[in-house]
Amino acid sequence: MGWRRPLQRTDVTKARTIYLNEPHRNSFCKNSISTAKYSLWSFLPRYLYLQFSKAANAFFLFITILQQIPDVSPTGKYTTLLPLLIILVISGIKEIVEDYVSLLLLNAPNPTALGVNVGDIVKATDGQFLPADVVLISSSQPQATCYVATSNLDGETNLKIRQALLETAEIQTEKQLSSLSGKIECEGPNCHFNNFIGTLYLNGKSPVSIGPDQVLLRGTQLKNTDWIFGIVVYTGFETKFMQNAVQSPLKRSRVEKVTNVQILVLFLMLLVMALVSCVGAAFWNGTYGENTWYIGKKDHTSPSFWFDILMFIILYHNLIPISLLVTLEIVKSIQAMFINWDEDMHYERNDVYAMARTSSLNEELGQVKYLFSDKTGTLTCNIMTFKKCTIAGIIYGDRPCPITESSEFSDPKLLENFEEDHPTKEYIKEFLFLLSVCHTVVPERDGNNISYQASSPDEAALVKGAKKLGFVFTARTPYSVTIEAMGEEFTFQILNVLEFSSNRKRMSVIVRTPTGQLRLYCKGADSVIYERLSEDSLFVKETLTHLESFAREGLRTLCIAYIDLTELEYQQWLAMYEEVCTVVQDRAQSLEHCYDTIEKKFLLLGATAIEDRLQARVPETIANLLKANIRIWLLTGDKEETAVNIAYSCKLLSGHMPHIQLNANSLEATQQMIDQNCQDLGALLGKENDLALIIDGKTLKHALHFEVKKSFLNLALSCRAVLCCRLSPLQKAEIVDLVKSHVRAITLAIGDGANDVGMIQTAHVGVGISGNEGMQATNNSDYAIAQFSHLEKLLLVHGAWSYFRVTKCVLYCFYKNVVLYIIELWFAFVNGFSGQILFERWCISLYNVIFTSLPTITLGIFEQCCSQESLLRYPQLYTISQTGDIFNIKVLWIQCINAFVHSFILFWLPTKMLKHGNSFIVSNICQRACYSVSMMFFFLQFSHLAIWGSILIWLVFFTVYSFFWPTIPISPEMTGQASMVLACPYFWLGFFLVPIVCLIQNVIWKSNTCSRTLLEVVREMESSRGQELDCSGEFEFLLPACSLYALCALTASLCFALAGGYAFSQVEHAVISQEELVRSYDTTKSKTRRTFSTAFSESIFE
C-alpha cells in the first residue's frame, strides 16, 4: 500500500488475545471513527499548510514581513497584514463549517456504536448494520446460520451465509452469555476481507478454530435473520473495513494550481518592474540628484540598491490581487448554493436535493475526462425484476407496462394460453413448476402474506414472478417443497440439490413429483444448457433468437430445462454421489464431475429474462457523457457476467464492440497477455478505439505490479470502455490513483456504498449517491446527488458554467490589477522613480474592495458560456472547458499584453491631453478610465447594473470624499477636487474618449477572427432563436474507431460474441452447502427459536 497512506494501518503480524466477559483485560482502540478533514489538533497546521500552498497567500505573507522593515514600505506596516488576516479567518470559518457538517452527518446514523469495545458481546437484529467486526456466537436461524448483505464492502448483491460454531450455537440466553468464560486468540487487524485466523478457547472445552465463515464485518447488514449474538474482535480503525480506507486528502482544483503558476508569472513581472524602477532611480539620482533641492534631503547620496528594490516590490505588490482569494471564496460558495437549489437535481421520491459538500472544486466539475463508476446502487436500483420469458418458442412480456414492483411481469397472454388448453399448456405448467421448485428460497408467512428469504436476488425475483402467475411457493421442509397452483397443493420431494458455481454456471434439483416421477430441474447460462440438450429437444432456434433479443436489451437470462430420470439411472448416480461426498482430496471438482454425469440430454422449456433495474435515464446520461468526451470505467465488486450485462443495459457496451478479456492467475501470464494485446493494437495503442477491456480482481492484482502497470494503463487507455470486476475497495482506489497519477486529466469517482469511499476520496472529484447502502459514500464525497442521471447536469451545466465563471473571474482580477499598477510604472518615469504613487492611498485600497468588486462578483456568479438548454443539447460543448484551453499561461500572457497596452493608453493619453493642466485631473482621468475599461472589458458577459452601478459608486464616493477634510482628518490633498474635476470639460472628454480608444483594439481583434468555434456557432444560434445546430458535421466530437482490418489481428482474448449473460448471483462455496441449507428449514412448524429473543432488552453485554 505504498501508493497512498491509509487512515491507521496496524501491524498485521501482531496477534491479539481477547478475553470474554473480562473488559478490564482488553485494551484496544475505541470504536469511534472520524474521517473528517481536520481534527482539533491538526486543524491549525493543516489549514495553514493548505492556505499557504496557495501562491497568493504565500506572496502576501512575504510582503507583510517586508513591510515590517523600518523605512522600507511606502504604504505602511499593516496595509497587507490586515486584509490577509481577514482572508484567512473567513476561509478558516468556511472550512470549519463544511468539515463540522460532514462530521455530524457521519456520526448521526449510529451513535450507539461508539460504546462498543473489543471483547463485548453484542446483539444485532434484522436490518441492522454491524457496528464492529464480530465473531458469530449464535443466531435465530436453524444450524446457527445468518445472512448478511456485503454490498457495502464488495458491491455484490447476493447475500452471504455465515454460521456459528457448534460449540456456541446453543448459547442464547442472557445468563449463558454473561457466564461465558474463555478467550479468543486471533491475527492482528488487516485489510483482507476474506481472511480470518483465530482460535476460541472456552473454559473446560477443547480449542476450536475460527475462520472467515464465523466473522461478521463492520459495514455488513444483517438480513433475513431475526437476531444474532457475537463477540467483538476489531473496533474502530482496526476493523477490516477501515483498514481498507485511506486518509481524506486535501484536494485542490487544477484551476487553483494554474492560478498559482500565473501568480508566479505576475511575481516575476513585479520583479522586472521593480528592477526597471531601481535602474531608473539610479540613473535619475545620478543625473539629477544634485539639483533636487525641493526634496529636502540632508544627504543626497542614493539609497542602496536592495533598499530601492524592496521599496518598489512593496509599491507594486498589488499587481497580484489580494482580493482574488476572497472573491473566489464568495463566488464559489454562491455557485455551490446554485447546485444545492437546482430543482432539476431534486429527487422528489425521497425529497433529496443535490448537495455541494465543498465549494473548492466547482470548476473541476467542468474538466472531467475519466469517470469511474460503481455498479450496484449507482447505475442500478439494486432491485431484480422478472421482466420477460420465452416458453415453448413463444415470447411473453413484450407488452409495455408501468415499472412498478407489483407489475414486474405483465402479459395476460401467458395465463390465457395456460387456461385455454393451448398446445403449449403443459410446457407452461412445467416451466412455472420449475421456477417454484428449483431454488434455495425460504418462505415466511405473516398471516395470509408470504415473503421470501433468499441469498440470491435473482432467485427471489423468479419465485415472485411464478407467484404472480399463480404458482405460489408456500412451504419448505427439510425434504420437500409445497406449491399452490390451480386451486390445488402440489408437494415435490427434494432428493438432491446440485449446487451452483461459477464454473458450472447452473443449478439443478432432483425431485420426485406429486405423480411419483423422478425429474431433474435445471436453470443456468445458455452456453452450458445448450451443449447438454437432447437431440429431441424442441424450440431450440426460437429460444436462442429470444435470448439474443433479451441480451440486446441488457437483461440477465437463464435457460430452463428438465429431464425425466428412471429409478435405475437415479440409484446408480446416487451411489456415485454418496461415494464422492466422502472424498477428501479435490472434493469440489469431484462433485462437479459427478453432477455432469446426470445433467445431460435436457429437454428445453424456455428461458427467463431478469432486469437488474437501471436508475432512470442512465443509458441516456452515459450516452451524453460519452459525447462530451468523458471516458467511463465501471469498477465493481460484483461478478463479471453481472457487470457485462449492466454495461450492455446502460449502453456502455454495444453488441458490435469487441472485448479484450484479461483473466490470468500469475504475474507472468498477466504480463504476457497484456504485452500481446498491446502488440496486436500496434499503431492504435494509446488512441481511443471502439474496444472494451474486461479484467477481474485477481488479474488486476498482477496488472498493477510495477513491472506491468504502465503497459496495462496504455492498453486500458486505448479502449473506449473499461470494466473491472470482483474488485476490493482498495483496488478501486488503486485504479483511480493509477490514472490520476499517470494521465494529465481530471478524474471523477461516483458510488453509493462504503466500498466506494476509497476511490471517491482518491479521485480529483468524488461524488456520492444517496442510495440504499447507507450514507458512507455521501459523507465522504465532495458532491452528493440522489440519482446517477443528475450527474449529467452537474457536469455539463454546473461544471461548465463554474469553470467559465471562475477562470474569467481570475483573469479579470489579474487584468484590472495589471492595468492599474503598470500605470504606476508609467508614472515612475514622470516622478523620477522616487517611489511616489499616482493615486490617493484610500482610492487604491478601495479599487479592488469596492469600485471593481461588483463586476467581478457578478461575472463569477452569472456568467454563462451559453444557455443550459444548449449545453445539454450539445454535450460536445463540454470539451471546451475539459481541455482547459481558455485558462493557461498563454491566455495569461495575452491578458497581460492587453493590460499593458491599455495601461499605456490610460496613462499617456490623459497626460498629453492635460499636459499643462492640473495634475489632480490627470490622476482622476487615469483612475476613472481605468475603472471604466476594467469593467467594460467583459461588457457583454454580465449585467448593466454592475457596470453602471460601479461607475456611479465611484462618482458619489469621489464627491463625498473631497469634502472629508478637515471635518474628518483624512487625505487633505483631496480637498476641493470634486469641484475642480467635475467642472472641467477635459475630465468629461477623457471620461468617454479614453475607454473608447482602449476598447477599439479589442473590437478589431474579435472582428478579425477567421474561424468560428463550436461555442461561437451555438451563441449565434441562441441569438437568432430558432436555428438548430447539426452536430453530425464538422463540430461533432467523434470517438475514433479501430478498423475491422486492424481488429482482426487481435488475439483470442478478443470476444466478438454478443453478451448473453446469465442471472445468477448465488453465493458460492459457503460455510454450509445449499443442500444442507434447504434441509435445515421446516416452515410448517412453529418458529420457537425465533420468539425467545424478544426477552432481551439489551443489545450489548459486557
Steps between C-alpha positions, in 0.01 A plus 500: 500500500775738416291705262292659771519531875211321672310651786660283769663180381584256778783248500346188347748265667403601852249247632255585776332325790141595586358400837129429522299692761820651642500854359780619731744262324414620149682818406447583135396801293158656546221458247471870421596588144542838338589549135475877530763709329611666823525414867533734797880468497562473127280790391746786541809342339301325228287805422800734490681257272198493269470879494867582456537240228303759302760722338298817561483448876869412516584813303297730724656343807837589347383860438367524856844404632670756274266774618622453855852617401536865612498771228449249216126496445345802327153361588530438877552189711150355521337567163566141388495321837143600584343385169700177515375423852142571390540262207644223720225540762220493243647195324562328834140548612380359168726192535388438860131525411532264202702245695277520807189437290671197347590373847141536622368311198756224547428438866123547482397155369630281784606688815449192721783318322751732667469309830596162354839363612708196411380200703142626534214269411262682268156426364388607153151467360366467146587800285768639731856576389774334700680763714833313507665175387343222706530123529156341472390312816140405422204605292126459463540290185523121479855364532604839646530658156428857398487705185698820450497753217858593409426748220656776713828309489516320165202627299346154461123479510474143627479433872781314673445215746690491828478221758588494868711224650308200631668554838328840539179452298288431809631796702195725468368614837623797696623272777697283260654804331600672824659181636700437183867463599809453290701685238551545127845506346499643149712679244555872520292750304547488123326605180408154364122458499499128426767392748482442873706267719408450862442247776226496763597370844195439719574398859458127543478433125743420221629785282301565181632674188321809369500593133347772277170311489445585869586872467254783433675817384428860581286653227313179415126490556314216670225371270226238526612418854311608811806536721860396555749517788869556443831578670674819385854435374588825315371852557546846349790543265606137560191357328562351158281762339702787646827321423393536135432872543744773407556838658279779375720704268533876470365555151588800287355574159708520186387861452643582842829336404512689169415820690799437726723476195346818359563679827863396474506649150356823636757492778776478239336791320498690829872431548568626147300816571688547829833442327416748222394754761823446696709552190294807417539633853877449488523676164276791607678548832836493328387754241277735699567414865720803564226739392206356693498779761123478528510149645666631811750218556796570724703226333462484123676168468287234332343228714632148462384285210339239730316767694356636174399161365316411823323836488385446140391142571277632777383784277395267219397202714131545426578399144400165649138557614454426868124517452512207257485233770209657687317560173544136400378380840184708462445400139555129562275497805215653300565255216466219754167646610381490138582128495315445828193689377476339157151351467611288203723309742227456759392138548141547604438139603741533795495881509878511454677795340848506358754626751836662443692388807793714395512806279873480428464261206209653306708581195652150508155367406545670163823318414428133570657262248479162678193387693528197730163360595379233737222273372269381777285784630678753279390399152236258623221516756628172647155351434466183291178471302366212296427679171462248216511135415477265205315169536474241225618750240250772596625823653307661787538839666558712189199715574589835661405537864562753777821435691375408844574206722137388480522466123846356447365262239176583327376300204151349525575296190699248707214420738253499211706234322522301823130516581366449145675168434752649261736240346776639722298467824708213640823686421371808684399287797839326521682831451320664794541192718874513434518867604313415820709194592858546372644747751620544859239759600325472837137622538377682806132543583357801676130425510391464139808676368804305382845655479812334373851481646764453236875531484466568126279790387466330161346191656263715703391682182422171323305359795303826528437490126359147524288609796352784296407248230316280751769250600557591863788350696344463847709266717836331531591200713841333515400265220212662310349819364131580463352697211147635480379518141171465313315475830701198614806424710792321339780356713834428338745278686851652489747216452820689413622853440775534239665824603574804288859611441669739259657207317171312463287809426189306591301356790287185504268316736392137478139464614224248516191663359153465656433226242809306614714582194875554556596827333806723483428873471785723384548873440820656377690694236407430138856394419491206744136402449512491121800269490309256721171499306354179365463458126127468563481842662264745325491880460879524501539757223200709609625516858850596383353786296309620804813473716685725257213747516511498881877548496474804273271655760759431770283248685649217706390170350466143622413195294242267653516124431416163652553127454298208629705233675441130545535339841803304377676809367442688822612217731820452301574871513409520870753231584769694313394825674517349849846365427625835373368677809751305710801595286755708688715632216349723227147437619357806321638391162382145558150620583487711185600198292233295676237762425603500133424130466128552564451853360465402133244443227289789625165592351479876454200680648601859436687784663450783747614863477570692819567870511742644751298816478700799391435837656301742287679640193827319562553395132421853377733654760787270406443569131522876556808467721671298228412772248662747740826304460479357852635147521311272736655213697272262690656380826300241693544227754232294328541208262625551147180375335287737706723799420497422127122473500465838669751653259280386213184623672638849551647510146858525621564192285342432164439172322762564232773610744786247529623406848851459634462263793783468751483195728827366635620338821863610503714806440674341202175401331352843561805676358506273195129554433526881533814521284340286230192721482715813491699357209182405315366852529819635344462861390157513663655468847449818697211613282139454597353203314155345492610226738401379845752375756373256763721396792435331835645572842748211503651604168497866600715418802774393258422774245572766765847357563765764430639299208163470327284796598636737234415256219164426660421871520593551134272212403214629714533854363472355150150371574177692492359314802670318787326253733680390816318224691538329839698793640568572863450860620876542506534388138238752396704776658820368341345505152392861546841595635673331206314716248522811719877467539596415142247687287472878488122498535237562764344187652161462662384201706136435580351237731241442767651249744772483760710294259513807272640740760864430410462583132275800577770648720779414259349659188535870427123526553294255705123470456284298738152372425244499778392142440389189687844414637529759774658845497869409512568596138301822530672601823845459346424662166552847361156510340190293576216422260198270523510346151773420249309697234554819703869469417423620147390845611755514781783465247371635170323804644620587851851375429536688172344818641718489813814453293420794273398718792801424721759525222361826365477636851867415559611649167291811558654552846847465351417732214363788704792493745761481226335800330506707819853424613670528165352851500705547818805388301427757229463761773844404633649630175346837582578519874866406470447145631462643848253235617208742509148387411271656243174418677390590849558211741139438604388511137757232420389293798135521397575429133474125554273502803219722372544670163569186291368229733138502384579425134746230610252323723218541248721344234586209728137435587298566187736451205377232258693368205160410354160393625421188701289365214790528254748336737269200543402486133860515377719311750797561268517852648639342817833436326567878501533507877636144516813582302578809709596703193327812628710517816874445482828689497454599134163656578651683798773650281241615250309670782818656634592637157148634462522660845841645411359669188197628689715638781717682247192665349344566840800691630661672204186613316360697800849624581550644149144632490555693824874561473466853627199432723444398859677182604201402716283495188758280321495263795122481510459452125751214519322341794148546364599374156674205664178410683294536185728290282537236771125463526416531132760244396240226559207727419290242325537234766322650797228745589492874442421549866848391611672726245303820531443446871876485561558819301230675699652373828836652398352838413304516826800391704729748326260786561446420868865413563623841381306667782632282785790722603526674738178367663648152477882518506554275199673581169530881503633482143150400381339819630301679232584258221138423415421865424809524278480167321127470442490856364788440259395419138828317444402250769172416332667482160756255635229318694339389173789517253769300682292183563379506138856518368601210727214277389540564127788252477288228666214556258740486203658180632167323534376616161813363330453146636487272196387161632199453721497262792210274589423729795476804272271311263270404789499857632401631158229236483370608843494863393302414188253294708372226278790351315610147569861391496586181317777341705539214258732713290826677561447578868397157620738330737564161347651217698756336268417141427754241403445337166387143459827428323701611802276319746527166328866487604411484869550180691241254616442711809275718284139391531269608218192311611196683625484473878236261620567528870321275741311606811670331793632687801486197726764474769772244427705272727314614809562363847184293458406334171178590321366151563575525872343844502165397349485192719539709817161670456154380581261791450201285593608498865481784749818703533570466869862596459403836360266613773707477814734776385235756585580441865824688457482873541870573486702482181841518662635284783836551656 
